Amino acid sequence: MSPTRPYSHWRRAGDFVVISGQLGVLPERATTTFVDGGAPEQLRQALANAKVVLAEGGAALADVVKATLFVLDMGDFAALNDVWLDTFSDPLPTRSAFAVAQLPYGALAEVELWAYAPES
């Protein structure tokens, strides 16, 4: 979940639920207060926030087929992969990862997800 949003948190596009980039903020604060622990813990929290947003659209983390990961420092990449493997199981979603110069509010990681979740 993100602190501000001049956009939709999620949108359904046919059988897909697409969610906006999620940051490692504490949802109960609804602020830009990030979890402690650097990029890995921010990614862990961002994925927890993503789980909530996916559920709003009728999807789950197990439905994720495509992910985009944005990070400030590729030096964190191995630790971020560990968090990824703690969160997702086979078949793993496809993923692109980009090092960026800056993320909103000073975040260290951001994740965007696409889930395949046909409506019943």
C-alpha positions as CSV (number, residue, x, y, z in Angstrom):
1,M,0.0,0.0,0.0
2,S,1.3,3.4,-0.8
3,P,1.2,6.6,1.3
4,T,-0.5,8.7,-1.4
5,R,-2.2,7.7,-4.6
6,P,-3.2,9.8,-7.5
7,Y,-3.7,6.4,-9.2
8,S,-5.5,3.1,-8.6
9,H,-4.0,0.6,-6.1
10,W,-5.2,-2.2,-8.4
11,R,-7.1,-2.7,-11.6
12,R,-8.7,-5.8,-13.2
13,A,-7.9,-6.3,-16.9
14,G,-9.8,-9.4,-17.9
15,D,-8.4,-12.3,-16.0
16,F,-5.5,-10.3,-14.7
17,V,-5.2,-8.2,-11.5
18,V,-2.5,-5.6,-11.9
19,I,-1.3,-3.7,-8.8
20,S,0.6,-0.5,-8.5
21,G,4.1,-0.4,-7.1
22,Q,4.2,-1.3,-3.4
23,L,6.6,0.1,-0.8
24,G,7.8,-1.3,2.5
25,V,5.7,1.1,4.5
26,L,3.8,0.2,7.6
27,P,0.1,0.1,6.5
28,E,-1.3,0.8,10.0
29,R,0.4,4.2,9.9
30,A,-0.7,5.1,6.4
31,T,2.4,7.2,6.2
32,T,5.9,7.0,4.7
33,T,7.2,5.2,7.8
34,F,9.3,2.3,6.4
35,V,10.1,-0.9,8.3
36,D,13.6,-1.2,9.7
37,G,16.1,-3.6,8.2
38,G,17.1,-2.1,4.9
39,A,16.1,-3.2,1.4
40,P,15.3,-6.8,2.3
41,E,12.9,-6.0,5.0
42,Q,11.3,-3.2,3.0
43,L,10.7,-5.7,0.2
44,R,9.3,-8.2,2.7
45,Q,6.8,-5.5,3.9
46,A,6.1,-4.4,0.3
47,L,5.1,-8.0,-0.6
48,A,3.0,-8.2,2.5
49,N,1.3,-5.0,1.5
50,A,0.9,-6.3,-2.1
51,K,-0.8,-9.4,-0.7
52,V,-3.5,-7.2,0.8
53,V,-4.0,-5.2,-2.4
54,L,-4.1,-8.4,-4.5
55,A,-6.8,-9.7,-2.2
56,E,-8.9,-6.6,-2.9
57,G,-8.8,-7.5,-6.5
58,G,-9.6,-11.2,-5.9
59,A,-6.1,-12.5,-6.3
60,A,-3.3,-13.9,-4.1
61,L,0.5,-14.1,-4.2
62,A,0.2,-17.6,-5.6
63,D,-1.5,-16.1,-8.7
64,V,1.3,-13.7,-9.5
65,V,2.8,-14.4,-12.9
66,K,4.8,-11.2,-13.6
67,A,6.7,-8.9,-11.2
68,T,8.9,-5.8,-11.6
69,L,11.3,-5.1,-8.8
70,F,12.9,-1.6,-8.5
71,V,15.9,-1.3,-6.1
72,L,18.4,1.5,-5.3
73,D,21.4,-0.7,-4.8
74,M,22.1,-3.9,-6.7
75,G,24.4,-4.8,-3.9
76,D,21.2,-5.9,-2.1
77,F,20.2,-8.2,-4.9
78,A,21.2,-11.5,-3.3
79,A,19.3,-10.6,0.0
80,L,16.3,-9.5,-2.0
81,N,16.3,-12.9,-3.8
82,D,16.2,-14.6,-0.4
83,V,13.1,-12.6,0.5
84,W,11.7,-13.5,-2.9
85,L,12.2,-17.2,-2.4
86,D,10.6,-16.9,1.1
87,T,7.5,-15.4,-0.5
88,F,7.0,-17.2,-3.8
89,S,7.2,-20.9,-4.6
90,D,7.3,-22.8,-7.9
91,P,6.4,-21.9,-10.4
92,L,8.0,-18.6,-9.6
93,P,6.6,-15.5,-11.3
94,T,8.6,-14.0,-14.2
95,R,10.5,-10.9,-13.0
96,S,12.4,-8.0,-14.2
97,A,14.7,-6.0,-11.8
98,F,16.0,-2.5,-12.2
99,A,18.4,-0.4,-10.3
100,V,17.1,3.1,-10.1
101,A,18.5,6.4,-9.0
102,Q,15.6,7.2,-6.6
103,L,12.3,5.7,-5.3
104,P,9.3,7.6,-3.8
105,Y,9.8,8.8,-0.2
106,G,13.3,7.4,0.1
107,A,12.3,3.8,-0.3
108,L,15.0,1.2,-1.0
109,A,12.8,-1.2,-2.9
110,E,9.5,-1.2,-4.7
111,V,7.5,-4.1,-6.3
112,E,4.8,-4.2,-8.9
113,L,2.8,-7.4,-9.6
114,W,0.5,-8.9,-12.2
115,A,-1.7,-11.8,-11.1
116,Y,-3.7,-14.2,-13.3
117,A,-6.9,-14.6,-11.4
118,P,-10.0,-15.3,-13.5
119,E,-13.2,-14.2,-11.9
120,S,-15.5,-17.1,-10.8
